[in-house]
Amino acid sequence: MKQRELVNKLISAGFSFERHGGNHDIYRRGSDIEKVPRHKEINEKLARAILKKWRIEL
């Protein structure tokens, strides 16, 4: 999955960009925090796990 697709799904679920980490971008929704690797392509298993964790549809 492309990083941009994953980020757009997180943003549509209420997350907003907080800051750049060392190798990840950090997104926050209230007290929920998600770290997204800064790669053009994100491993499909990792992307599915992130979306499943927050109950976001593919």
URGIKA-V648429 format. One line per field, one symbol per residue. phi: phi as a letter, one per 20 degrees, with the letter a starting at -180 (. if undefined). psi: psi as a letter, one per 20 degrees, with the letter a starting at -180 (. if undefined). A space follows every 50 residues. Layout:
phi=???
psi=???
This chain:
phi=.fgfffffffffeofcfdaeefccdddccmeeccddgecfddgfffffff ffgdldff
psi=qqhhggghgggijiqqpgrpagjqppqqndipppppqmqgppphggghgg hhhjlpq.
